[in-house]
Amino acid sequence: MAEVVRAAILSGELVPGFQLKQDELRAEFGVSPTPIREALRQLESEGLVTHYPNRGAFVASVSGDELLGVLLPVRLILERYAVTKALSEGGADLLEELGHVVTVMQEAAANGERGAVYEADVAFHELLVVSSGAPHTLQLWRAVQPRIRVLMYQLGPRHRTLDEIPAEHLELLEALKRNDPDQLDRVFESHIVWDSARWLKPGEAEARPRRRTTRARRP
């Protein structure tokens, strides 16, 4: 049941703020209250549902300010660290796998398969984190990954064309192949933070972070 509700949230069928009433869910799925409560608790642990005492469960929302001030910076820290570790552990095999994911993404975009593009997007970044072999980094990633997936589904349609998404990941892949630390820092910050900020609609974030024009050089 959690899978069905999760898919509806990802697709936008259930919008942020929508109330998930247990009696309606029981009637729809024909189950007892227990699996309904378990599914809602699972989705709450993923950050997809928010429970308010005496009010009920609602599809969670993330403000633009919180997105830019918390979620995306956390994601950037995790992926920057993971990239460094992953490339040192087994760069050639990882690059080959990432190239395959980009190819899948390109084919899905060419066929207009939005869901497949977004899932390949998630797979690209998860592969980086998993390949790092850093258990705490992976644990933190898994905690924010459901929110990241929702973000990809929400902001993906705001690209001018679906082809832009695999093109962005092809740029990431080329930077990974060069393995220049400063370039990797710039490309990942642009992809994770600034591209997302670019696709936010006016009013979704009251104060967007200022792009840094300089970066301290590594020793």
C-alpha positions as CSV (number, residue, x, y, z in Angstrom):
1,M,0.0,0.0,0.0
2,A,2.8,2.4,0.8
3,E,4.2,1.8,-2.7
4,V,0.9,2.9,-4.3
5,V,0.6,6.1,-2.2
6,R,4.3,6.8,-2.7
7,A,3.9,6.6,-6.5
8,A,0.9,8.9,-6.4
9,I,2.9,11.5,-4.4
10,L,5.8,11.2,-6.9
11,S,3.6,11.6,-9.9
12,G,1.9,14.6,-8.5
13,E,-1.5,12.9,-8.3
14,L,-1.4,13.6,-4.5
15,V,-0.2,17.2,-4.1
16,P,1.5,18.7,-1.0
17,G,-1.0,19.4,1.7
18,F,-3.5,16.8,0.6
19,Q,-5.0,15.0,3.6
20,L,-4.6,11.2,3.6
21,K,-7.8,10.1,5.5
22,Q,-7.5,6.6,7.0
23,D,-11.2,5.7,6.5
24,E,-10.9,6.6,2.8
25,L,-7.7,4.6,2.4
26,R,-9.3,1.6,4.1
27,A,-12.3,1.8,1.8
28,E,-10.1,2.1,-1.3
29,F,-7.7,-0.7,-0.4
30,G,-10.1,-2.9,1.5
31,V,-7.8,-3.5,4.4
32,S,-7.9,-3.1,8.2
33,P,-6.6,0.0,10.0
34,T,-3.2,-1.6,10.9
35,P,-1.6,-1.7,7.4
36,I,-2.9,1.8,6.7
37,R,-1.2,3.1,9.8
38,E,2.0,1.2,9.0
39,A,2.1,2.5,5.5
40,L,1.6,6.1,6.7
41,R,4.4,5.7,9.3
42,Q,6.7,4.4,6.5
43,L,5.9,7.3,4.3
44,E,6.4,9.7,7.2
45,S,9.8,8.2,7.9
46,E,10.7,8.9,4.3
47,G,9.6,12.5,4.6
48,L,6.8,12.1,2.2
49,V,4.0,12.4,4.7
50,T,3.6,14.7,7.7
51,H,1.4,13.7,10.7
52,Y,-0.2,16.5,12.8
53,P,-1.7,15.5,16.2
54,N,-5.5,15.7,16.2
55,R,-5.5,16.6,12.5
56,G,-4.2,13.6,10.6
57,A,-1.7,12.8,7.9
58,F,-0.9,15.0,5.0
59,V,1.3,14.9,1.9
60,A,4.4,16.7,3.0
61,S,5.7,19.9,1.5
62,V,9.1,21.5,1.5
63,S,9.3,25.3,1.3
64,G,11.7,26.8,-1.2
65,D,13.7,28.4,1.6
66,E,14.1,25.0,3.4
67,L,15.0,23.4,0.1
68,L,17.8,25.8,-0.6
69,G,18.9,26.3,2.9
70,V,18.9,22.7,4.2
71,L,18.0,19.8,1.8
72,L,20.2,20.8,-1.2
73,P,23.2,21.8,0.9
74,V,23.0,18.5,2.8
75,R,22.8,16.6,-0.5
76,L,25.7,18.5,-1.9
77,I,27.9,17.7,1.1
78,L,27.0,14.0,0.8
79,E,27.6,13.7,-2.9
80,R,30.9,15.7,-2.9
81,Y,32.3,13.4,-0.3
82,A,31.0,10.3,-2.0
83,V,32.4,11.3,-5.4
84,T,35.9,11.7,-4.0
85,K,35.7,8.3,-2.3
86,A,34.1,6.5,-5.2
87,L,36.6,7.6,-7.7
88,S,39.5,6.5,-5.5
89,E,37.9,3.1,-4.9
90,G,37.3,2.0,-8.5
91,G,36.9,4.8,-11.0
92,A,36.9,2.9,-14.3
93,D,34.1,0.5,-13.4
94,L,32.1,3.3,-11.9
95,L,32.4,5.5,-14.9
96,E,31.3,2.7,-17.2
97,E,28.2,2.1,-15.0
98,L,27.4,5.8,-14.9
99,G,27.7,5.9,-18.7
100,H,25.1,3.2,-19.0
101,V,22.7,5.1,-16.7
102,V,23.1,8.2,-18.8
103,T,22.4,6.2,-22.0
104,V,19.2,4.8,-20.4
105,M,18.3,8.4,-19.5
106,Q,18.9,9.6,-23.0
107,E,16.8,6.8,-24.5
108,A,14.0,7.5,-22.0
109,A,14.1,11.2,-22.9
110,A,14.0,10.5,-26.6
111,N,10.8,8.4,-26.0
112,G,9.2,11.0,-23.8
113,E,9.2,8.7,-20.8
114,R,9.4,11.3,-17.9
115,G,9.2,8.8,-15.1
116,A,12.0,6.7,-16.5
117,V,14.2,9.8,-16.9
118,Y,13.6,10.8,-13.3
119,E,14.3,7.3,-12.0
120,A,17.6,7.2,-14.0
121,D,18.4,10.6,-12.5
122,V,18.0,9.1,-9.0
123,A,20.0,6.0,-10.0
124,F,22.9,8.1,-11.2
125,H,23.4,9.8,-8.0
126,E,22.6,6.8,-5.8
127,L,25.3,4.8,-7.7
128,L,27.8,7.5,-6.8
129,V,27.0,7.3,-3.2
130,V,26.8,3.5,-3.0
131,S,30.2,3.3,-4.8
132,S,31.8,5.4,-2.2
133,G,31.7,2.5,0.3
134,A,31.1,5.1,3.1
135,P,28.4,3.6,5.3
136,H,27.4,6.8,7.2
137,T,27.2,8.7,4.0
138,L,25.0,6.1,2.5
139,Q,22.8,6.0,5.6
140,L,22.3,9.8,5.4
141,W,21.7,9.7,1.7
142,R,19.0,7.0,2.1
143,A,17.3,9.3,4.7
144,V,17.0,12.2,2.2
145,Q,16.7,10.2,-1.0
146,P,12.9,10.0,-1.0
147,R,12.7,13.8,-0.7
148,I,15.3,14.2,-3.5
149,R,13.2,11.9,-5.7
150,V,10.1,14.0,-5.1
151,L,12.1,17.1,-6.0
152,M,13.2,15.6,-9.3
153,Y,9.6,14.8,-10.2
154,Q,8.5,18.3,-9.2
155,L,11.2,20.3,-10.9
156,G,11.8,18.0,-13.9
157,P,8.8,19.2,-15.9
158,R,10.1,22.8,-15.6
159,H,13.0,22.1,-17.9
160,R,12.5,23.5,-21.4
161,T,12.9,20.0,-22.8
162,L,13.3,16.5,-21.3
163,D,16.6,16.2,-23.2
164,E,18.1,18.8,-20.8
165,I,18.2,16.3,-18.0
166,P,20.5,13.7,-19.6
167,A,22.6,16.5,-21.0
168,E,23.2,17.8,-17.5
169,H,24.3,14.3,-16.4
170,L,26.5,13.9,-19.4
171,E,28.3,17.0,-18.2
172,L,28.7,15.5,-14.8
173,L,30.1,12.3,-16.3
174,E,32.7,14.2,-18.3
175,A,33.8,16.1,-15.2
176,L,34.0,12.8,-13.3
177,K,36.2,11.4,-16.1
178,R,38.6,14.4,-15.8
179,N,38.6,14.0,-12.0
180,D,39.8,17.6,-11.4
181,P,38.8,18.4,-7.8
182,D,38.0,22.1,-8.5
183,Q,35.9,21.3,-11.6
184,L,34.0,18.6,-9.8
185,D,33.2,21.0,-7.0
186,R,31.9,23.6,-9.4
187,V,29.9,21.2,-11.6
188,F,28.2,19.4,-8.7
189,E,27.4,22.6,-6.9
190,S,25.9,24.0,-10.1
191,H,23.9,20.8,-10.8
192,I,22.6,20.2,-7.3
193,V,22.0,23.7,-5.9
194,W,21.9,26.3,-8.7
195,D,20.0,24.3,-11.3
196,S,17.3,23.5,-8.7
197,A,17.2,27.2,-7.7
198,R,16.8,28.1,-11.4
199,W,13.7,26.0,-11.7
200,L,12.0,27.3,-8.7
201,K,9.0,29.5,-9.5
202,P,8.9,33.1,-8.2
203,G,7.8,33.1,-4.6
204,E,8.8,29.5,-3.8
205,A,11.9,30.8,-2.0
206,E,11.8,34.2,-0.4
207,A,15.6,34.6,-0.4
208,R,17.7,32.4,-2.6
209,P,21.4,31.9,-1.7
210,R,23.8,34.1,-3.6
211,R,26.1,32.3,-6.1
212,R,29.7,32.4,-5.0
213,T,31.9,33.9,-7.7
214,T,35.1,32.7,-6.1
215,R,36.2,29.5,-4.4
216,A,39.0,28.9,-2.0
217,R,41.7,26.9,-3.8
218,R,42.6,23.5,-2.3
219,P,46.1,23.4,-0.8
